Amino acid sequence: MKQPVAFIVAAIMVVIGLVWIFQGLNVIKGSFMTGNILWTFIGILVLLAAGGLFWWASRKPSTR
């Protein structure tokens, strides 16, 4: 397993991204982000970045 810290950071990013998406969609209440669609898009971007980090951390090293 390459870069175990990267997997942990990516997992935290997934949780944060999902919370922001659900707050933006007014599913989770109690924040200034609640009902603000901008946070849904920011959450989606964070999820995409987490996916890229997962992909990078799971790549096999080059044979150079």
Steps between C-alpha positions, in 0.01 A plus 500: 500500500643831390452816701274392787471862611353587159227239549413646840490855365285389206257321733466815712442701181221260401323550834537879484384508138189296581415721797533812284286347225224408744514839672477674164197286413336592834512140628729578794385810685658733753772686311547809288554256210153351533296550185780680312549313171857633471604254772358213297732584213796551734426160656495338156839655421640369828369151418664515157828608657474214750445257214812632328698464821377141545601426141844657544568319826400161359709518181784256459842664492661538161776258404763768428 
